[in-house]
Amino acid sequence: MKLVLHHAHEARSVRVLWLLEELGLDYELRVHDFFDKSLRSPEYLAINPAARVPALEVDGAVMCESGAMIEYLCERCPEAGLGRSAGDPERMAWLDMLHYAETVGQHLANLTQSHIVLYEPAMRSPTQISLETRRLAKVLGRLELILGDGRDYLMARGFSGVDCAMGYGIDVATRFLRLDAMPHLLSYLERLRARPAWQQAQPPKGAPRIYRKAFYEVPDG
């Protein structure tokens, strides 16, 4: 299987890069800059017309959705045990969490747009940012409940591909939301950050980043 991952540091492509490392697969990494318009080049638009990352080339075919990539790669590598096949008792919960990661991601994308992409203060709506921050807290509250039953990862049987999907989102969420009231979620994130594959997926020193502040406060107003 020949794999080429198109990636930007701290973007959703981290999910797939992390999973590739967990699976121990060989891949080619092509790094793009989130801000320099290279994702809108004719060459990249021929790969992903939406001008976003990730894009994953698999033996010449292209996938553009990170959740689908996670499901596909877990299915291609069943021996790793990071997926849940049809008939598995955890299949329903696994798929639910995989897609719930997109619910979290929706609010993160809106907050990233407001805090970072709309770089002029006059462009931002404090009301909208405040609402999105509260919505993010609400959807993360479900994860706090799930993790509160003593499990280490989202699936009771242990680490899986959905932790790559969701863990990335929780990590980004700490830029916008303090998780002090969610101790199970914080402990979970610490476990994820300690994994060698997670660390391999992080930006190298000096690399361009999307999030240049440790925390983005809700603006006054």
Buried (B, 14 or more C-beta within 10 A) or exposed (E): EEBBBBBBBBBBBBBBBBBBBBBEBEBEEBBBEBEEEBBEEEEBEEBBEEBBBBBBBBEEEEBBBBBEBBBBBBBBBEEBEBBBEEEEEBEEBBBEBBEBBBBBBBBBBBBBBBBBEBEEEEEBEEEEBEBBBEBBBEBBEEBBEBBEEEBBBBBEEEBBBBBBBBBBBBBBBBBBBEBEEBEBBBEBBEBBEEBEBBEEBBBEEEEBEBBEEEEBEBBEE
